[in-house]
Amino acid sequence: MKNLIKSIGSQSLISIAISFFIIISGILAIQEIAVNKTTDRSQALESVLRQAAIQCYALEGSYPPDLEYLNTHYGIILDEAQYYYFYDIQGGNILPKIAVIKR
């Protein structure tokens, strides 16, 4: 009888440990997905800004002087409350450096 109680106790302990491991793994996976989603959104915003700048170059013959120009003439809306925007233009015929960083 004592052997039966001991075996049930060790099985329960193993089950609890496995359950705990699964729960922790799930929480970590959800956190990683949230971080990746933010990174993906920043990259998507960079891509949209880059495409708008290229479109401006194709239509007007030079890249836009700043992001406000893209806002005014191409309808690009910037979410400055959630992101920092970096737009560095080297000249009218060189693709500007564009970066979007989550605040």
N, CA, C and O atoms as a GROMACS GRO file, in nm:
protein
  412
    1MET      N    1   0.082  -0.119   0.000
    1MET     CA    2   0.000   0.000   0.000
    1MET      C    3   0.086   0.125   0.000
    1MET      O    4   0.056   0.222  -0.070
    2LYS      N    5   0.196   0.124   0.081
    2LYS     CA    6   0.285   0.240   0.086
    2LYS      C    7   0.350   0.266  -0.049
    2LYS      O    8   0.370   0.381  -0.087
    3ASN      N    9   0.383   0.160  -0.120
    3ASN     CA   10   0.444   0.175  -0.252
    3ASN      C   11   0.347   0.241  -0.350
    3ASN      O   12   0.388   0.322  -0.433
    4LEU      N   13   0.218   0.207  -0.340
    4LEU     CA   14   0.117   0.266  -0.425
    4LEU      C   15   0.104   0.414  -0.398
    4LEU      O   16   0.094   0.493  -0.492
    5ILE      N   17   0.103   0.456  -0.273
    5ILE     CA   18   0.093   0.597  -0.236
    5ILE      C   19   0.216   0.673  -0.284
    5ILE      O   20   0.205   0.784  -0.335
    6LYS      N   21   0.334   0.614  -0.268
    6LYS     CA   22   0.457   0.680  -0.313
    6LYS      C   23   0.457   0.697  -0.465
    6LYS      O   24   0.499   0.801  -0.514
    7SER      N   25   0.410   0.596  -0.539
    7SER     CA   26   0.410   0.605  -0.685
    7SER      C   27   0.308   0.709  -0.733
    7SER      O   28   0.335   0.781  -0.830
    8ILE      N   29   0.194   0.719  -0.668
    8ILE     CA   30   0.096   0.820  -0.704
    8ILE      C   31   0.150   0.960  -0.675
    8ILE      O   32   0.129   1.052  -0.754
    9GLY      N   33   0.219   0.976  -0.565
    9GLY     CA   34   0.277   1.106  -0.529
    9GLY      C   35   0.382   1.152  -0.629
    9GLY      O   36   0.385   1.269  -0.666
   10SER      N   37   0.469   1.062  -0.673
   10SER     CA   38   0.573   1.100  -0.768
   10SER      C   39   0.512   1.128  -0.906
   10SER      O   40   0.561   1.215  -0.978
   11GLN      N   41   0.408   1.054  -0.942
   11GLN     CA   42   0.341   1.080  -1.070
   11GLN      C   43   0.272   1.216  -1.069
   11GLN      O   44   0.274   1.288  -1.169
   12SER      N   45   0.212   1.251  -0.957
   12SER     CA   46   0.147   1.381  -0.944
   12SER      C   47   0.250   1.493  -0.952
   12SER      O   48   0.226   1.596  -1.016
   13LEU      N   49   0.362   1.473  -0.888
   13LEU     CA   50   0.468   1.574  -0.891
   13LEU      C   51   0.519   1.594  -1.033
   13LEU      O   52   0.543   1.707  -1.075
   14ILE      N   53   0.536   1.486  -1.106
   14ILE     CA   54   0.580   1.495  -1.246
   14ILE      C   55   0.475   1.566  -1.330
   14ILE      O   56   0.509   1.649  -1.415
   15SER      N   57   0.349   1.534  -1.309
   15SER     CA   58   0.240   1.598  -1.384
   15SER      C   59   0.235   1.748  -1.356
   15SER      O   60   0.216   1.828  -1.448
   16ILE      N   61   0.252   1.786  -1.232
   16ILE     CA   62   0.252   1.927  -1.195
   16ILE      C   63   0.371   1.999  -1.259
   16ILE      O   64   0.357   2.110  -1.310
   17ALA      N   65   0.487   1.935  -1.257
   17ALA     CA   66   0.606   1.995  -1.317
   17ALA      C   67   0.588   2.014  -1.468
   17ALA      O   68   0.625   2.118  -1.522
   18ILE      N   69   0.532   1.915  -1.534
   18ILE     CA   70   0.509   1.925  -1.679
   18ILE      C   71   0.406   2.034  -1.710
   18ILE      O   72   0.423   2.110  -1.804
   19SER      N   73   0.300   2.041  -1.631
   19SER     CA   74   0.198   2.144  -1.649
   19SER      C   75   0.258   2.283  -1.631
   19SER      O   76   0.231   2.375  -1.709
   20PHE      N   77   0.340   2.298  -1.528
   20PHE     CA   78   0.405   2.427  -1.501
   20PHE      C   79   0.495   2.465  -1.620
   20PHE      O   80   0.496   2.581  -1.662
   21PHE      N   81   0.571   2.370  -1.672
   21PHE     CA   82   0.658   2.394  -1.786
   21PHE      C   83   0.578   2.438  -1.909
   21PHE      O   84   0.619   2.530  -1.980
   22ILE      N   85   0.465   2.374  -1.935
   22ILE     CA   86   0.381   2.409  -2.050
   22ILE      C   87   0.324   2.550  -2.034
   22ILE      O   88   0.321   2.626  -2.131
   23ILE      N   89   0.279   2.585  -1.915
   23ILE     CA   90   0.224   2.718  -1.891
   23ILE      C   91   0.330   2.826  -1.911
   23ILE      O   92   0.304   2.927  -1.977
   24ILE      N   93   0.448   2.806  -1.855
   24ILE     CA   94   0.558   2.903  -1.870
   24ILE      C   95   0.598   2.916  -2.016
   24ILE      O   96   0.622   3.027  -2.064
   25SER      N   97   0.605   2.804  -2.088
   25SER     CA   98   0.640   2.808  -2.231
   25SER      C   99   0.535   2.887  -2.310
   25SER      O  100   0.570   2.963  -2.400
   26GLY      N  101   0.409   2.868  -2.276
   26GLY     CA  102   0.302   2.942  -2.344
   26GLY      C  103   0.312   3.092  -2.320
   26GLY      O  104   0.295   3.170  -2.413
   27ILE      N  105   0.338   3.131  -2.197
   27ILE     CA  106   0.351   3.274  -2.164
   27ILE      C  107   0.468   3.336  -2.240
   27ILE      O  108   0.456   3.445  -2.295
   28LEU      N  109   0.581   3.267  -2.243
   28LEU     CA  110   0.698   3.317  -2.315
   28LEU      C  111   0.672   3.327  -2.465
   28LEU      O  112   0.718   3.422  -2.529
   29ALA      N  113   0.600   3.233  -2.520
   29ALA     CA  114   0.567   3.237  -2.663
   29ALA      C  115   0.478   3.356  -2.695
   29ALA      O  116   0.497   3.422  -2.798
   30ILE      N  117   0.381   3.383  -2.610
   30ILE     CA  118   0.291   3.497  -2.632
   30ILE      C  119   0.368   3.628  -2.626
   30ILE      O  120   0.344   3.717  -2.707
   31GLN      N  121   0.460   3.641  -2.531
   31GLN     CA  122   0.541   3.762  -2.522
   31GLN      C  123   0.628   3.781  -2.646
   31GLN      O  124   0.642   3.892  -2.696
   32GLU      N  125   0.685   3.673  -2.696
   32GLU     CA  126   0.769   3.681  -2.815
   32GLU      C  127   0.688   3.722  -2.937
   32GLU      O  128   0.735   3.799  -3.020
   33ILE      N  129   0.567   3.671  -2.949
   33ILE     CA  130   0.479   3.707  -3.060
   33ILE      C  131   0.446   3.855  -3.054
   33ILE      O  132   0.444   3.922  -3.157
   34ALA      N  133   0.420   3.908  -2.934
   34ALA     CA  134   0.389   4.051  -2.919
   34ALA      C  135   0.508   4.136  -2.960
   34ALA      O  136   0.489   4.238  -3.027
   35VAL      N  137   0.628   4.098  -2.923
   35VAL     CA  138   0.747   4.174  -2.961
   35VAL      C  139   0.767   4.168  -3.112
   35VAL      O  140   0.797   4.270  -3.174
   36ASN      N  141   0.752   4.050  -3.171
   36ASN     CA  142   0.768   4.036  -3.316
   36ASN      C  143   0.664   4.115  -3.392
   36ASN      O  144   0.693   4.169  -3.499
   37LYS      N  145   0.542   4.123  -3.340
   37LYS     CA  146   0.437   4.200  -3.406
   37LYS      C  147   0.474   4.346  -3.411
   37LYS      O  148   0.454   4.411  -3.513
   38THR      N  149   0.528   4.400  -3.303
   38THR     CA  150   0.571   4.540  -3.299
   38THR      C  151   0.684   4.563  -3.398
   38THR      O  152   0.683   4.663  -3.470
   39THR      N  153   0.779   4.473  -3.402
   39THR     CA  154   0.890   4.486  -3.496
   39THR      C  155   0.840   4.480  -3.639
   39THR      O  156   0.883   4.559  -3.723
   40ASP      N  157   0.750   4.388  -3.668
   40ASP     CA  158   0.696   4.375  -3.802
   40ASP      C  159   0.621   4.501  -3.843
   40ASP      O  160   0.630   4.542  -3.959
   41ARG      N  161   0.549   4.563  -3.752
   41ARG     CA  162   0.475   4.685  -3.783
   41ARG      C  163   0.571   4.799  -3.814
   41ARG      O  164   0.547   4.876  -3.907
   42SER      N  165   0.679   4.811  -3.740
   42SER     CA  166   0.778   4.914  -3.766
   42SER      C  167   0.840   4.895  -3.904
   42SER      O  168   0.858   4.991  -3.979
   43GLN      N  169   0.871   4.771  -3.938
   43GLN     CA  170   0.927   4.742  -4.069
   43GLN      C  171   0.826   4.769  -4.180
   43GLN      O  172   0.863   4.816  -4.287
   44ALA      N  173   0.699   4.740  -4.155
   44ALA     CA  174   0.594   4.767  -4.254
   44ALA      C  175   0.580   4.917  -4.276
   44ALA      O  176   0.563   4.962  -4.390
   45LEU      N  177   0.587   4.996  -4.169
   45LEU     CA  178   0.579   5.141  -4.182
   45LEU      C  179   0.698   5.195  -4.261
   45LEU      O  180   0.682   5.284  -4.345
   46GLU      N  181   0.817   5.143  -4.234
   46GLU     CA  182   0.935   5.183  -4.310
   46GLU      C  183   0.916   5.153  -4.458
   46GLU      O  184   0.950   5.234  -4.544
   47SER      N  185   0.862   5.036  -4.488
   47SER     CA  186   0.840   4.996  -4.626
   47SER      C  187   0.740   5.090  -4.696
   47SER      O  188   0.762   5.128  -4.810
   48VAL      N  189   0.633   5.126  -4.627
   48VAL     CA  190   0.533   5.217  -4.684
   48VAL      C  191   0.596   5.353  -4.711
   48VAL      O  192   0.574   5.412  -4.817
   49LEU      N  193   0.673   5.404  -4.617
   49LEU     CA  194   0.738   5.534  -4.636
   49LEU      C  195   0.838   5.528  -4.752
   49LEU      O  196   0.847   5.622  -4.831
   50ARG      N  197   0.912   5.421  -4.760
   50ARG     CA  198   1.009   5.404  -4.870
   50ARG      C  199   0.938   5.400  -5.005
   50ARG      O  200   0.983   5.463  -5.101
   51GLN      N  201   0.827   5.326  -5.013
   51GLN     CA  202   0.751   5.317  -5.137
   51GLN      C  203   0.693   5.452  -5.177
   51GLN      O  204   0.692   5.487  -5.295
   52ALA      N  205   0.645   5.528  -5.079
   52ALA     CA  206   0.591   5.661  -5.108
   52ALA      C  207   0.702   5.754  -5.158
   52ALA      O  208   0.679   5.833  -5.251
   53ALA      N  209   0.820   5.746  -5.099
   53ALA     CA  210   0.932   5.829  -5.144
   53ALA      C  211   0.972   5.791  -5.286
   53ALA      O  212   1.001   5.878  -5.367
   54ILE      N  213   0.973   5.662  -5.316
   54ILE     CA  214   1.007   5.617  -5.451
   54ILE      C  215   0.901   5.662  -5.552
   54ILE      O  216   0.933   5.701  -5.664
   55GLN      N  217   0.776   5.655  -5.511
   55GLN     CA  218   0.668   5.702  -5.598
   55GLN      C  219   0.683   5.852  -5.626
   55GLN      O  220   0.664   5.897  -5.739
   56CYS      N  221   0.716   5.927  -5.524
   56CYS     CA  222   0.740   6.071  -5.540
   56CYS      C  223   0.854   6.095  -5.639
   56CYS      O  224   0.844   6.183  -5.724
   57TYR      N  225   0.960   6.017  -5.627
   57TYR     CA  226   1.074   6.031  -5.717
   57TYR      C  227   1.033   5.999  -5.862
   57TYR      O  228   1.074   6.067  -5.955
   58ALA      N  229   0.952   5.896  -5.878
   58ALA     CA  230   0.907   5.856  -6.012
   58ALA      C  231   0.818   5.962  -6.075
   58ALA      O  232   0.826   5.987  -6.195
   59LEU      N  233   0.733   6.024  -5.995
   59LEU     CA  234   0.639   6.123  -6.048
   59LEU      C  235   0.699   6.263  -6.062
   59LEU      O  236   0.668   6.334  -6.157
   60GLU      N  237   0.784   6.303  -5.967
   60GLU     CA  238   0.832   6.441  -5.962
   60GLU      C  239   0.980   6.457  -5.998
   60GLU      O  240   1.025   6.568  -6.023
   61GLY      N  241   1.055   6.347  -6.002
   61GLY     CA  242   1.196   6.355  -6.039
   61GLY      C  243   1.291   6.379  -5.923
   61GLY      O  244   1.412   6.387  -5.944
   62SER      N  245   1.240   6.390  -5.802
   62SER     CA  246   1.327   6.402  -5.684
   62SER      C  247   1.253   6.344  -5.564
   62SER      O  248   1.130   6.335  -5.561
   63TYR      N  249   1.333   6.304  -5.466
   63TYR     CA  250   1.274   6.249  -5.345
   63TYR      C  251   1.216   6.363  -5.260
   63TYR      O  252   1.262   6.477  -5.270
   64PRO      N  253   1.116   6.333  -5.179
   64PRO     CA  254   1.055   6.439  -5.097
   64PRO      C  255   1.156   6.495  -4.996
   64PRO      O  256   1.239   6.421  -4.944
   65PRO      N  257   1.150   6.625  -4.968
   65PRO     CA  258   1.245   6.687  -4.876
   65PRO      C  259   1.227   6.642  -4.731
   65PRO      O  260   1.324   6.642  -4.654
   66ASP      N  261   1.104   6.603  -4.693
   66ASP     CA  262   1.078   6.559  -4.556
   66ASP      C  263   0.950   6.477  -4.552
   66ASP      O  264   0.880   6.462  -4.653
   67LEU      N  265   0.920   6.424  -4.436
   67LEU     CA  266   0.800   6.340  -4.422
   67LEU      C  267   0.672   6.422  -4.429
   67LEU      O  268   0.568   6.371  -4.469
   68GLU      N  269   0.680   6.547  -4.391
   68GLU     CA  270   0.562   6.635  -4.400
   68GLU      C  271   0.517   6.650  -4.545
   68GLU      O  272   0.398   6.661  -4.573
   69TYR      N  273   0.613   6.651  -4.637
   69TYR     CA  274   0.580   6.658  -4.780
   69TYR      C  275   0.501   6.535  -4.822
   69TYR      O  276   0.404   6.546  -4.897
   70LEU      N  277   0.541   6.418  -4.774
   70LEU     CA  278   0.466   6.296  -4.804
   70LEU      C  279   0.326   6.302  -4.744
   70LEU      O  280   0.230   6.253  -4.804
   71ASN      N  281   0.315   6.360  -4.628
   71ASN     CA  282   0.185   6.375  -4.563
   71ASN      C  283   0.095   6.466  -4.646
   71ASN      O  284  -0.021   6.434  -4.671
   72THR      N  285   0.148   6.579  -4.687
   72THR     CA  286   0.069   6.679  -4.759
   72THR      C  287   0.031   6.634  -4.899
   72THR      O  288  -0.084   6.648  -4.940
   73HIS      N  289   0.126   6.579  -4.974
   73HIS     CA  290   0.104   6.551  -5.116
   73HIS      C  291   0.066   6.406  -5.148
   73HIS      O  292   0.011   6.379  -5.254
   74TYR      N  293   0.096   6.315  -5.058
   74TYR     CA  294   0.070   6.174  -5.086
   74TYR      C  295  -0.021   6.106  -4.984
   74TYR      O  296  -0.046   5.986  -4.994
   75GLY      N  297  -0.068   6.180  -4.886
   75GLY     CA  298  -0.164   6.126  -4.790
   75GLY      C  299  -0.108   6.031  -4.688
   75GLY      O  300  -0.184   5.954  -4.627
   76ILE      N  301   0.022   6.033  -4.667
   76ILE     CA  302   0.083   5.946  -4.566
   76ILE      C  303   0.054   6.006  -4.428
   76ILE      O  304   0.086   6.122  -4.402
   77ILE      N  305  -0.005   5.926  -4.341
   77ILE     CA  306  -0.038   5.972  -4.205
   77ILE      C  307   0.062   5.908  -4.109
   77ILE      O  308   0.078   5.786  -4.106
   78LEU      N  309   0.128   5.990  -4.031
   78LEU     CA  310   0.230   5.944  -3.936
   78LEU      C  311   0.171   5.937  -3.796
   78LEU      O  312   0.105   6.031  -3.751
   79ASP      N  313   0.196   5.828  -3.728
   79ASP     CA  314   0.151   5.811  -3.589
   79ASP      C  315   0.267   5.847  -3.497
   79ASP      O  316   0.339   5.759  -3.448
   80GLU      N  317   0.285   5.976  -3.474
   80GLU     CA  318   0.399   6.023  -3.396
   80GLU      C  319   0.384   5.998  -3.246
   80GLU      O  320   0.479   6.013  -3.171
   81ALA      N  321   0.265   5.959  -3.204
   81ALA     CA  322   0.245   5.927  -3.063
   81ALA      C  323   0.305   5.790  -3.029
   81ALA      O  324   0.343   5.767  -2.914
   82GLN      N  325   0.314   5.700  -3.127
   82GLN     CA  326   0.363   5.565  -3.100
   82GLN      C  327   0.498   5.534  -3.163
   82GLN      O  328   0.564   5.438  -3.124
   83TYR      N  329   0.541   5.616  -3.261
   83TYR     CA  330   0.665   5.586  -3.332
   83TYR      C  331   0.751   5.710  -3.349
   83TYR      O  332   0.700   5.822  -3.360
   84TYR      N  333   0.882   5.688  -3.351
   84TYR     CA  334   0.978   5.790  -3.391
   84TYR      C  335   1.010   5.766  -3.537
   84TYR      O  336   1.029   5.652  -3.579
   85TYR      N  337   1.017   5.872  -3.616
   85TYR     CA  338   1.048   5.861  -3.757
   85TYR      C  339   1.181   5.929  -3.786
   85TYR      O  340   1.205   6.042  -3.743
   86PHE      N  341   1.266   5.858  -3.858
   86PHE     CA  342   1.396   5.912  -3.898
   86PHE      C  343   1.397   5.916  -4.050
   86PHE      O  344   1.380   5.814  -4.116
   87TYR      N  345   1.417   6.036  -4.105
   87TYR     CA  346   1.417   6.056  -4.250
   87TYR      C  347   1.535   6.145  -4.283
   87TYR      O  348   1.533   6.265  -4.255
   88ASP      N  349   1.638   6.086  -4.341
   88ASP     CA  350   1.761   6.158  -4.371
   88ASP      C  351   1.782   6.161  -4.521
   88ASP      O  352   1.813   6.059  -4.583
   89ILE      N  353   1.766   6.279  -4.579
   89ILE     CA  354   1.782   6.293  -4.724
   89ILE      C  355   1.923   6.341  -4.755
   89ILE      O  356   1.972   6.437  -4.694
   90GLN      N  357   1.988   6.274  -4.850
   90GLN     CA  358   2.125   6.309  -4.889
   90GLN      C  359   2.126   6.402  -5.010
   90GLN      O  360   2.222   6.476  -5.031
   91GLY      N  361   2.022   6.397  -5.089
   91GLY     CA  362   2.011   6.478  -5.209
   91GLY      C  363   1.882   6.443  -5.280
   91GLY      O  364   1.814   6.348  -5.243
   92GLY      N  365   1.848   6.519  -5.381
   92GLY     CA  366   1.722   6.499  -5.450
   92GLY      C  367   1.715   6.369  -5.529
   92GLY      O  368   1.606   6.320  -5.557
   93ASN      N  369   1.831   6.312  -5.565
   93ASN     CA  370   1.829   6.192  -5.647
   93ASN      C  371   1.886   6.068  -5.576
   93ASN      O  372   1.915   5.968  -5.641
   94ILE      N  373   1.904   6.075  -5.445
   94ILE     CA  374   1.953   5.962  -5.367
   94ILE      C  375   1.844   5.921  -5.268
   94ILE      O  376   1.788   6.004  -5.197
   95LEU      N  377   1.815   5.792  -5.266
   95LEU     CA  378   1.710   5.741  -5.177
   95LEU      C  379   1.741   5.778  -5.032
   95LEU      O  380   1.850   5.746  -4.983
   96PRO      N  381   1.649   5.843  -4.963
   96PRO     CA  382   1.676   5.882  -4.824
   96PRO      C  383   1.681   5.760  -4.731
   96PRO      O  384   1.625   5.655  -4.760
   97LYS      N  385   1.749   5.779  -4.619
   97LYS     CA  386   1.751   5.676  -4.515
   97LYS      C  387   1.625   5.694  -4.432
   97LYS      O  388   1.596   5.803  -4.383
   98ILE      N  389   1.551   5.586  -4.417
   98ILE     CA  390   1.424   5.591  -4.346
   98ILE      C  391   1.425   5.486  -4.237
   98ILE      O  392   1.459   5.370  -4.262
   99ALA      N  393   1.387   5.526  -4.114
   99ALA     CA  394   1.377   5.432  -4.003
   99ALA      C  395   1.256   5.467  -3.919
   99ALA      O  396   1.223   5.584  -3.901
  100VAL      N  397   1.190   5.365  -3.868
  100VAL     CA  398   1.075   5.382  -3.780
  100VAL      C  399   1.103   5.301  -3.655
  100VAL      O  400   1.135   5.182  -3.662
  101ILE      N  401   1.092   5.367  -3.540
  101ILE     CA  402   1.123   5.303  -3.411
  101ILE      C  403   1.005   5.323  -3.317
  101ILE      O  404   0.952   5.433  -3.303
  102LYS      N  405   0.965   5.215  -3.253
  102LYS     CA  406   0.856   5.221  -3.156
  102LYS      C  407   0.899   5.302  -3.034
  102LYS      O  408   1.010   5.285  -2.985
  103ARG      N  409   0.811   5.390  -2.987
  103ARG     CA  410   0.841   5.472  -2.868
  103ARG      C  411   0.843   5.387  -2.745
  103ARG      O  412   0.866   5.439  -2.635
   0.00000   0.00000   0.00000
